[in-house]
Amino acid sequence: MRSSLPAFRRDIFAILAGVFLFAACDRGAEPTAMPASEPPAPASPPKLTPAQLAEAAAQPGFFFLDVRSPQEIADLGTLPGYVNIPIEELEGRLGEIPPDRAVVTA
């Protein structure tokens, strides 16, 4: 009996320590979540001047995408070489945009 007494005391101590730690916790407080780190805002794409646009149009490797509605194009016009995919249809027509070319939008 004497040899098991130290182990018994150790077990009692562990139980009492757990009870005291539990009692010390603020059980009425709302759990708080770690603040979610927000991803950084994407950088705005550069805006081209008319001269830069004309220079880009002369270079291979660009895809010119006009996302305006047909009515906007009729009212305001467009540039030669632009492909019109209205913004409302863009998700369903992404396959029409070449993945290996830089996209210039209007």
MMTF fields as JSON, N, C-alpha, C and O atoms, coordinates in Angstrom:
{
  "mmtfVersion": "1.0.0",
  "mmtfProducer": "UNKNOWN",
  "numBonds": 423,
  "numAtoms": 424,
  "numGroups": 106,
  "numChains": 1,
  "numModels": 1,
  "chainsPerModel": [1],
  "groupsPerChain": [106],
  "chainIdList": ["A"],
  "bondAtomList": [4, 2, 8, 6, 12, 10, 16, 14, 20, 18, 24, 22, 28, 26, 32, 30, 36, 34, 40, 38, 44, 42, 48, 46, 52, 50, 56, 54, 60, 58, 64, 62, 68, 66, 72, 70, 76, 74, 80, 78, 84, 82, 88, 86, 92, 90, 96, 94, 100, 98, 104, 102, 108, 106, 112, 110, 116, 114, 120, 118, 124, 122, 128, 126, 132, 130, 136, 134, 140, 138, 144, 142, 148, 146, 152, 150, 156, 154, 160, 158, 164, 162, 168, 166, 172, 170, 176, 174, 180, 178, 184, 182, 188, 186, 192, 190, 196, 194, 200, 198, 204, 202, 208, 206, 212, 210, 216, 214, 220, 218, 224, 222, 228, 226, 232, 230, 236, 234, 240, 238, 244, 242, 248, 246, 252, 250, 256, 254, 260, 258, 264, 262, 268, 266, 272, 270, 276, 274, 280, 278, 284, 282, 288, 286, 292, 290, 296, 294, 300, 298, 304, 302, 308, 306, 312, 310, 316, 314, 320, 318, 324, 322, 328, 326, 332, 330, 336, 334, 340, 338, 344, 342, 348, 346, 352, 350, 356, 354, 360, 358, 364, 362, 368, 366, 372, 370, 376, 374, 380, 378, 384, 382, 388, 386, 392, 390, 396, 394, 400, 398, 404, 402, 408, 406, 412, 410, 416, 414, 420, 418],
  "bondOrderList": [1, 1, 1, 1, 1, 1, 1, 1, 1, 1, 1, 1, 1, 1, 1, 1, 1, 1, 1, 1, 1, 1, 1, 1, 1, 1, 1, 1, 1, 1, 1, 1, 1, 1, 1, 1, 1, 1, 1, 1, 1, 1, 1, 1, 1, 1, 1, 1, 1, 1, 1, 1, 1, 1, 1, 1, 1, 1, 1, 1, 1, 1, 1, 1, 1, 1, 1, 1, 1, 1, 1, 1, 1, 1, 1, 1, 1, 1, 1, 1, 1, 1, 1, 1, 1, 1, 1, 1, 1, 1, 1, 1, 1, 1, 1, 1, 1, 1, 1, 1, 1, 1, 1, 1, 1],
  "groupList": [{"groupName": "MET", "atomNameList": ["N", "CA", "C", "O"], "elementList": ["N", "C", "C", "O"], "formalChargeList": [0, 0, 0, 0], "bondAtomList": [1, 0, 2, 1, 3, 2], "bondOrderList": [1, 1, 2], "singleLetterCode": "M", "chemCompType": "L-PEPTIDE LINKING"}, {"groupName": "ARG", "atomNameList": ["N", "CA", "C", "O"], "elementList": ["N", "C", "C", "O"], "formalChargeList": [0, 0, 0, 0], "bondAtomList": [1, 0, 2, 1, 3, 2], "bondOrderList": [1, 1, 2], "singleLetterCode": "R", "chemCompType": "L-PEPTIDE LINKING"}, {"groupName": "SER", "atomNameList": ["N", "CA", "C", "O"], "elementList": ["N", "C", "C", "O"], "formalChargeList": [0, 0, 0, 0], "bondAtomList": [1, 0, 2, 1, 3, 2], "bondOrderList": [1, 1, 2], "singleLetterCode": "S", "chemCompType": "L-PEPTIDE LINKING"}, {"groupName": "LEU", "atomNameList": ["N", "CA", "C", "O"], "elementList": ["N", "C", "C", "O"], "formalChargeList": [0, 0, 0, 0], "bondAtomList": [1, 0, 2, 1, 3, 2], "bondOrderList": [1, 1, 2], "singleLetterCode": "L", "chemCompType": "L-PEPTIDE LINKING"}, {"groupName": "PRO", "atomNameList": ["N", "CA", "C", "O"], "elementList": ["N", "C", "C", "O"], "formalChargeList": [0, 0, 0, 0], "bondAtomList": [1, 0, 2, 1, 3, 2], "bondOrderList": [1, 1, 2], "singleLetterCode": "P", "chemCompType": "L-PEPTIDE LINKING"}, {"groupName": "ALA", "atomNameList": ["N", "CA", "C", "O"], "elementList": ["N", "C", "C", "O"], "formalChargeList": [0, 0, 0, 0], "bondAtomList": [1, 0, 2, 1, 3, 2], "bondOrderList": [1, 1, 2], "singleLetterCode": "A", "chemCompType": "L-PEPTIDE LINKING"}, {"groupName": "PHE", "atomNameList": ["N", "CA", "C", "O"], "elementList": ["N", "C", "C", "O"], "formalChargeList": [0, 0, 0, 0], "bondAtomList": [1, 0, 2, 1, 3, 2], "bondOrderList": [1, 1, 2], "singleLetterCode": "F", "chemCompType": "L-PEPTIDE LINKING"}, {"groupName": "ASP", "atomNameList": ["N", "CA", "C", "O"], "elementList": ["N", "C", "C", "O"], "formalChargeList": [0, 0, 0, 0], "bondAtomList": [1, 0, 2, 1, 3, 2], "bondOrderList": [1, 1, 2], "singleLetterCode": "D", "chemCompType": "L-PEPTIDE LINKING"}, {"groupName": "ILE", "atomNameList": ["N", "CA", "C", "O"], "elementList": ["N", "C", "C", "O"], "formalChargeList": [0, 0, 0, 0], "bondAtomList": [1, 0, 2, 1, 3, 2], "bondOrderList": [1, 1, 2], "singleLetterCode": "I", "chemCompType": "L-PEPTIDE LINKING"}, {"groupName": "GLY", "atomNameList": ["N", "CA", "C", "O"], "elementList": ["N", "C", "C", "O"], "formalChargeList": [0, 0, 0, 0], "bondAtomList": [1, 0, 2, 1, 3, 2], "bondOrderList": [1, 1, 2], "singleLetterCode": "G", "chemCompType": "PEPTIDE LINKING"}, {"groupName": "VAL", "atomNameList": ["N", "CA", "C", "O"], "elementList": ["N", "C", "C", "O"], "formalChargeList": [0, 0, 0, 0], "bondAtomList": [1, 0, 2, 1, 3, 2], "bondOrderList": [1, 1, 2], "singleLetterCode": "V", "chemCompType": "L-PEPTIDE LINKING"}, {"groupName": "CYS", "atomNameList": ["N", "CA", "C", "O"], "elementList": ["N", "C", "C", "O"], "formalChargeList": [0, 0, 0, 0], "bondAtomList": [1, 0, 2, 1, 3, 2], "bondOrderList": [1, 1, 2], "singleLetterCode": "C", "chemCompType": "L-PEPTIDE LINKING"}, {"groupName": "GLU", "atomNameList": ["N", "CA", "C", "O"], "elementList": ["N", "C", "C", "O"], "formalChargeList": [0, 0, 0, 0], "bondAtomList": [1, 0, 2, 1, 3, 2], "bondOrderList": [1, 1, 2], "singleLetterCode": "E", "chemCompType": "L-PEPTIDE LINKING"}, {"groupName": "THR", "atomNameList": ["N", "CA", "C", "O"], "elementList": ["N", "C", "C", "O"], "formalChargeList": [0, 0, 0, 0], "bondAtomList": [1, 0, 2, 1, 3, 2], "bondOrderList": [1, 1, 2], "singleLetterCode": "T", "chemCompType": "L-PEPTIDE LINKING"}, {"groupName": "LYS", "atomNameList": ["N", "CA", "C", "O"], "elementList": ["N", "C", "C", "O"], "formalChargeList": [0, 0, 0, 0], "bondAtomList": [1, 0, 2, 1, 3, 2], "bondOrderList": [1, 1, 2], "singleLetterCode": "K", "chemCompType": "L-PEPTIDE LINKING"}, {"groupName": "GLN", "atomNameList": ["N", "CA", "C", "O"], "elementList": ["N", "C", "C", "O"], "formalChargeList": [0, 0, 0, 0], "bondAtomList": [1, 0, 2, 1, 3, 2], "bondOrderList": [1, 1, 2], "singleLetterCode": "Q", "chemCompType": "L-PEPTIDE LINKING"}, {"groupName": "TYR", "atomNameList": ["N", "CA", "C", "O"], "elementList": ["N", "C", "C", "O"], "formalChargeList": [0, 0, 0, 0], "bondAtomList": [1, 0, 2, 1, 3, 2], "bondOrderList": [1, 1, 2], "singleLetterCode": "Y", "chemCompType": "L-PEPTIDE LINKING"}, {"groupName": "ASN", "atomNameList": ["N", "CA", "C", "O"], "elementList": ["N", "C", "C", "O"], "formalChargeList": [0, 0, 0, 0], "bondAtomList": [1, 0, 2, 1, 3, 2], "bondOrderList": [1, 1, 2], "singleLetterCode": "N", "chemCompType": "L-PEPTIDE LINKING"}],
  "groupTypeList": [0, 1, 2, 2, 3, 4, 5, 6, 1, 1, 7, 8, 6, 5, 8, 3, 5, 9, 10, 6, 3, 6, 5, 5, 11, 7, 1, 9, 5, 12, 4, 13, 5, 0, 4, 5, 2, 12, 4, 4, 5, 4, 5, 2, 4, 4, 14, 3, 13, 4, 5, 15, 3, 5, 12, 5, 5, 5, 15, 4, 9, 6, 6, 6, 3, 7, 10, 1, 2, 4, 15, 12, 8, 5, 7, 3, 9, 13, 3, 4, 9, 16, 10, 17, 8, 4, 8, 12, 12, 3, 12, 9, 1, 3, 9, 12, 8, 4, 4, 7, 1, 5, 10, 10, 13, 5],
  "groupIdList": [1, 2, 3, 4, 5, 6, 7, 8, 9, 10, 11, 12, 13, 14, 15, 16, 17, 18, 19, 20, 21, 22, 23, 24, 25, 26, 27, 28, 29, 30, 31, 32, 33, 34, 35, 36, 37, 38, 39, 40, 41, 42, 43, 44, 45, 46, 47, 48, 49, 50, 51, 52, 53, 54, 55, 56, 57, 58, 59, 60, 61, 62, 63, 64, 65, 66, 67, 68, 69, 70, 71, 72, 73, 74, 75, 76, 77, 78, 79, 80, 81, 82, 83, 84, 85, 86, 87, 88, 89, 90, 91, 92, 93, 94, 95, 96, 97, 98, 99, 100, 101, 102, 103, 104, 105, 106],
  "secStructList": [7, 4, 4, 4, 2, 2, 2, 2, 2, 2, 2, 2, 2, 2, 2, 2, 2, 2, 2, 2, 2, 2, 2, 2, 1, 7, 6, 6, 1, 7, 7, 7, 7, 7, 7, 7, 7, 7, 7, 7, 7, 7, 7, 7, 7, 7, 7, 7, 7, 2, 2, 2, 2, 2, 2, 2, 2, 2, 1, 6, 6, 3, 3, 3, 3, 3, 7, 1, 7, 2, 2, 2, 2, 2, 2, 2, 7, 7, 7, 6, 6, 7, 3, 3, 7, 7, 4, 4, 4, 6, 4, 4, 4, 4, 4, 4, 1, 7, 6, 6, 1, 3, 3, 3, 3, 7],
  "xCoordList": [0.815, 0.0, 0.859, 0.537, 1.928, 2.785, 3.417, 3.622, 3.741, 4.391, 3.446, 3.912, 2.124, 1.197, 0.727, 0.072, 1.038, 0.593, 1.158, 0.392, 2.449, 2.943, 2.234, 1.934, 1.958, 1.249, -0.164, -0.671, -0.805, -2.155, -2.153, -3.024, -1.192, -1.094, -0.847, -1.411, -0.008, 0.268, -1.014, -1.265, -1.815, -3.081, -4.049, -4.708, -4.135, -5.011, -4.555, -5.378, -3.237, -2.71, -3.085, -3.479, -2.963, -3.295, -4.779, -5.148, -5.617, -7.065, -7.386, -8.138, -6.819, -7.071, -6.546, -7.194, -5.39, -4.842, -5.786, -6.023, -6.322, -7.276, -8.53, -9.046, -9.033, -10.239, -9.977, -10.805, -8.844, -8.526, -8.358, -8.82, -7.71, -7.545, -8.899, -9.154, -9.754, -11.08, -11.88, -12.573, -11.786, -12.532, -12.016, -12.772, -10.747, -10.169, -10.57, -10.435, -11.046, -11.444, -12.732, -13.582, -12.876, -14.095, -15.089, -15.085, -15.936, -16.862, -18.009, -18.68, -18.271, -19.377, -18.985, -19.852, -17.716, -17.271, -17.554, -17.513, -17.837, -18.026, -16.672, -15.663, -16.65, -15.377, -14.983, -15.824, -13.729, -13.264, -12.443, -11.631, -12.666, -11.923, -10.72, -10.713, -9.731, -8.569, -9.025, -9.786, -8.582, -8.991, -8.467, -7.293, -9.355, -8.961, -8.106, -8.46, -7.01, -6.181, -6.775, -6.981, -7.04, -7.626, -6.532, -5.448, -6.832, -5.815, -5.616, -6.553, -4.412, -4.184, -5.022, -5.267, -5.453, -6.247, -5.373, -4.204, -5.95, -5.15, -4.804, -5.582, -3.651, -3.224, -4.089, -4.441, -4.417, -5.192, -4.336, -3.146, -4.946, -4.166, -3.797, -4.538, -2.685, -2.287, -3.254, -3.798, -3.457, -4.294, -3.371, -2.341, -3.754, -2.937, -3.421, -4.619, -2.473, -2.82, -3.125, -2.773, -3.768, -4.015, -2.734, -2.747, -1.639, -0.384, 0.128, 0.606, 0.028, 0.461, -0.424, 0.055, -1.705, -2.623, -2.281, -2.263, -2.011, -1.645, -0.354, -0.221, 0.593, 1.851, 1.609, 2.186, 0.767, 0.458, -0.252, -0.006, -1.136, -1.884, -0.948, -1.245, 0.163, 1.115, 1.985, 2.664, 1.972, 2.8, 2.012, 0.811, 2.671, 1.986, 1.893, 2.649, 0.98, 0.887, -0.168, -0.261, -0.971, -2.042, -3.389, -3.552, -4.353, -5.733, -6.583, -6.615, -7.26, -8.055, -9.496, -10.163, -9.971, -11.289, -12.146, -11.781, -13.269, -14.237, -15.384, -16.114, -15.556, -16.569, -17.837, -18.707, -17.937, -19.13, -20.294, -20.112, -21.489, -22.689, -22.728, -22.098, -23.461, -23.6, -24.141, -23.755, -25.025, -25.571, -24.479, -24.424, -23.619, -22.52, -21.576, -21.094, -21.315, -20.437, -21.095, -20.43, -22.401, -23.117, -23.105, -22.976, -23.238, -23.27, -21.884, -21.738, -20.864, -19.544, -18.482, -17.429, -18.753, -17.771, -16.748, -16.747, -15.886, -14.831, -13.629, -13.669, -12.589, -11.375, -11.267, -11.738, -10.658, -10.452, -9.607, -8.648, -9.972, -9.214, -9.746, -9.341, -10.636, -11.216, -12.253, -13.03, -12.261, -13.274, -14.288, -13.923, -15.564, -16.602, -17.174, -17.74, -17.012, -17.68, -18.28, -17.561, -19.583, -20.192, -19.912, -19.878, -19.715, -19.334, -20.324, -19.928, -21.594, -22.603, -22.374, -22.826, -21.686, -21.45, -20.034, -19.704, -19.212, -17.787, -17.505, -16.699, -18.144, -17.868, -18.123, -17.351, -19.196, -19.52, -18.691, -18.729, -17.941, -17.174, -15.671, -14.942, -15.209, -13.783, -12.906, -11.745, -13.457, -12.696, -12.319, -11.455, -12.947, -12.637, -11.426, -10.931, -10.957, -9.823, -8.553, -8.438, -7.602, -6.378, -5.572, -5.293, -5.196, -4.482, -3.028, -2.397, -2.496, -1.077, -0.838, 0.271, -1.884, -1.725, -2.169, -3.06, -1.55, -1.936, -3.262, -3.45, -4.188, -5.519, -5.584, -5.255, -6.013, -6.254, -7.756, -8.353, -8.382, -9.841, -10.281, -9.56, -11.509, -12.169, -13.543, -14.305],
  "yCoordList": [-1.18, 0.0, 1.243, 2.224, 1.211, 2.373, 2.731, 3.918, 1.776, 2.064, 2.731, 3.454, 2.51, 3.135, 4.507, 5.214, 4.895, 6.19, 7.367, 8.286, 7.417, 8.555, 8.675, 9.791, 7.579, 7.638, 8.146, 8.916, 7.74, 8.204, 9.703, 10.416, 10.179, 11.622, 12.399, 13.475, 11.855, 12.511, 12.611, 13.637, 11.563, 11.582, 12.595, 13.331, 12.634, 13.606, 15.026, 15.895, 15.257, 16.582, 16.986, 18.127, 16.062, 16.363, 16.687, 17.603, 15.95, 16.206, 17.564, 18.343, 17.852, 19.14, 20.306, 21.35, 20.139, 21.2, 21.465, 22.621, 20.413, 20.584, 21.294, 22.153, 20.946, 21.593, 23.074, 23.911, 23.407, 24.817, 25.605, 26.742, 25.014, 25.7, 25.92, 26.991, 24.93, 25.054, 26.134, 26.922, 26.173, 27.159, 28.574, 29.54, 28.694, 30.012, 30.581, 31.783, 29.748, 30.226, 31.028, 30.74, 32.029, 32.84, 32.109, 32.279, 31.296, 30.476, 31.279, 30.789, 32.489, 33.28, 34.122, 34.711, 34.193, 35.038, 34.365, 33.14, 35.177, 34.673, 34.238, 34.904, 33.138, 32.743, 33.76, 34.257, 34.047, 35.004, 34.272, 33.403, 34.635, 34.029, 34.9, 36.106, 34.27, 35.028, 35.908, 35.451, 37.141, 37.987, 37.416, 37.065, 37.333, 36.808, 37.851, 39.027, 37.403, 38.349, 38.479, 37.49, 39.701, 39.941, 39.932, 40.479, 39.301, 39.308, 40.733, 41.532, 41.042, 42.39, 42.652, 41.754, 43.893, 44.267, 44.138, 44.521, 43.598, 43.474, 44.857, 45.805, 44.938, 46.206, 46.497, 45.591, 47.732, 48.114, 47.934, 48.251, 47.421, 47.276, 48.651, 49.614, 48.747, 50.055, 50.537, 49.741, 51.826, 52.42, 52.94, 53.552, 52.687, 53.093, 54.417, 54.695, 55.206, 56.415, 56.004, 54.893, 56.861, 56.51, 56.14, 55.229, 56.83, 56.514, 55.131, 54.367, 54.813, 53.5, 52.397, 51.311, 52.686, 51.71, 51.442, 50.289, 52.495, 52.321, 51.522, 50.677, 51.788, 51.035, 49.568, 48.68, 49.314, 47.933, 47.204, 46.019, 47.907, 47.289, 46.841, 45.895, 47.514, 47.164, 45.97, 45.4, 45.593, 44.491, 43.181, 43.179, 42.079, 40.781, 40.417, 40.935, 39.541, 39.055, 39.728, 39.445, 40.612, 41.259, 40.793, 40.546, 40.675, 40.355, 41.532, 41.861, 42.153, 43.331, 42.913, 42.413, 43.122, 42.667, 43.865, 44.657, 43.988, 45.051, 44.414, 43.593, 44.782, 44.157, 45.0, 44.722, 46.018, 46.869, 46.19, 45.246, 46.69, 46.139, 46.542, 47.526, 45.795, 46.177, 47.603, 48.313, 48.018, 49.377, 50.418, 51.439, 50.163, 51.09, 51.182, 52.266, 50.071, 50.081, 50.866, 51.643, 50.67, 51.407, 52.906, 53.716, 53.273, 54.691, 55.335, 56.476, 54.599, 55.201, 54.726, 55.35, 53.627, 53.091, 52.211, 52.071, 51.625, 50.754, 50.887, 51.638, 50.186, 50.214, 48.935, 47.884, 49.014, 47.798, 46.786, 47.153, 45.539, 44.481, 44.076, 43.043, 44.862, 44.494, 43.397, 43.432, 42.43, 41.381, 41.765, 42.055, 41.768, 42.156, 40.93, 40.042, 40.904, 39.928, 40.764, 41.158, 41.043, 41.856, 41.262, 40.044, 42.141, 41.714, 40.695, 39.811, 40.809, 39.862, 38.458, 37.485, 38.334, 37.031, 36.513, 35.401, 37.296, 36.984, 35.633, 34.859, 35.342, 34.084, 32.871, 31.912, 32.911, 31.784, 31.724, 30.722, 32.777, 32.827, 32.957, 33.367, 32.62, 32.736, 31.914, 32.253, 30.844, 30.011, 30.73, 30.259, 31.854, 32.623, 33.536, 34.121, 33.655, 34.528, 33.681, 32.749, 33.996, 33.188, 33.328, 34.446, 32.206, 32.267, 32.715, 33.083, 32.689, 33.004, 34.454, 34.809, 35.283, 36.667, 37.612, 37.279, 38.781, 39.801, 40.388, 40.65, 40.599, 41.092, 42.594, 43.062, 43.334, 44.767, 44.941, 44.539, 45.546, 45.673, 47.102, 48.061, 47.199, 48.505, 48.378, 49.345],
  "zCoordList": [0.0, 0.0, 0.0, -0.67, 0.732, 0.845, -0.488, -0.74, -1.364, -2.627, -3.626, -4.506, -3.517, -4.456, -3.999, -4.765, -2.792, -2.266, -3.041, -3.332, -3.404, -4.173, -5.525, -5.949, -6.207, -7.488, -7.269, -8.085, -6.203, -5.887, -5.641, -6.139, -4.886, -4.634, -5.927, -6.127, -6.798, -8.072, -8.897, -9.529, -8.896, -9.637, -9.049, -9.783, -7.723, -7.06, -7.394, -7.681, -7.356, -7.668, -9.097, -9.336, -10.034, -11.429, -11.572, -12.307, -10.882, -10.946, -10.341, -10.926, -9.168, -8.51, -9.354, -9.434, -9.974, -10.819, -11.992, -12.342, -12.599, -13.694, -13.244, -13.958, -12.059, -11.528, -11.291, -11.65, -10.696, -10.429, -11.725, -11.825, -12.704, -13.995, -14.656, -15.208, -14.605, -15.202, -14.493, -15.137, -13.148, -12.374, -12.635, -12.532, -12.968, -13.202, -14.567, -14.8, -15.442, -16.764, -16.659, -15.815, -17.512, -17.551, -18.449, -19.669, -17.83, -18.602, -19.182, -20.091, -18.706, -19.227, -20.426, -21.07, -20.737, -21.838, -23.178, -23.3, -24.156, -25.514, -26.061, -25.83, -26.776, -27.378, -28.448, -29.197, -28.501, -29.493, -30.531, -30.213, -31.754, -32.85, -33.164, -32.916, -33.704, -34.153, -35.313, -36.166, -35.359, -36.473, -37.783, -37.906, -38.745, -40.045, -40.751, -40.824, -41.25, -41.989, -43.383, -44.087, -43.756, -45.058, -46.106, -45.9, -47.241, -48.29, -48.793, -48.801, -49.207, -49.704, -50.946, -51.752, -51.082, -52.251, -53.496, -53.489, -54.554, -55.772, -56.321, -56.214, -56.892, -57.486, -58.706, -59.462, -58.884, -60.061, -61.3, -61.295, -62.367, -63.6, -64.132, -63.932, -64.794, -65.309, -66.383, -67.148, -66.43, -67.463, -68.551, -68.271, -69.792, -70.924, -71.495, -71.554, -71.904, -72.643, -74.074, -74.47, -74.87, -76.28, -77.032, -77.86, -76.755, -77.44, -77.024, -77.863, -75.737, -75.263, -75.843, -76.171, -75.962, -76.536, -77.996, -78.428, -78.755, -80.165, -80.284, -81.169, -79.396, -79.407, -79.063, -79.691, -78.08, -77.697, -78.825, -79.051, -79.539, -80.638, -81.755, -82.484, -81.881, -82.931, -82.549, -83.404, -81.295, -80.81, -80.825, -80.553, -81.136, -81.0, -79.514, -78.692, -79.188, -77.814, -76.97, -75.776, -77.544, -76.802, -77.326, -78.521, -76.422, -76.791, -76.337, -75.151, -77.265, -76.955, -76.723, -77.629, -75.5, -75.072, -74.702, -73.833, -75.354, -75.06, -74.299, -74.855, -73.023, -72.175, -72.071, -71.246, -72.901, -72.857, -73.567, -74.337, -73.292, -73.92, -75.388, -75.774, -76.211, -77.619, -77.775, -78.704, -76.877, -76.963, -76.709, -77.394, -75.733, -75.459, -76.65, -76.98, -77.285, -78.461, -79.588, -80.274, -79.784, -80.821, -80.532, -81.45, -79.264, -78.892, -78.93, -79.368, -78.47, -78.281, -79.262, -79.39, -79.954, -80.894, -80.211, -78.988, -81.003, -80.494, -81.405, -82.38, -81.108, -81.913, -82.719, -82.284, -83.881, -84.676, -83.895, -83.217, -84.001, -83.34, -81.975, -81.442, -81.402, -80.111, -80.308, -81.262, -79.41, -79.394, -78.332, -77.193, -78.704, -77.748, -77.059, -77.695, -75.739, -74.873, -73.748, -72.83, -73.8, -72.737, -71.363, -71.188, -70.402, -69.05, -68.477, -67.718, -68.831, -68.329, -68.877, -68.273, -70.002, -70.64, -70.405, -70.819, -69.757, -69.674, -69.016, -69.531, -67.907, -67.197, -68.092, -68.075, -68.865, -69.737, -71.003, -71.718, -71.294, -72.541, -72.312, -73.215, -71.136, -70.824, -71.763, -71.988, -72.305, -73.235, -74.52, -75.259, -74.794, -76.003, -75.813, -76.776, -74.592, -74.302, -74.293, -73.497, -75.167, -75.213, -73.921, -73.488, -73.302, -72.028, -72.173, -71.182, -73.374, -73.57, -74.021, -74.421, -73.953, -74.385, -73.267, -72.486, -73.196, -72.237, -72.69, -73.879, -71.752, -72.075, -71.807, -70.717, -72.822, -72.7, -72.815, -73.813, -71.787, -71.786, -71.989, -71.713, -72.489, -72.63, -72.044, -72.041]
}
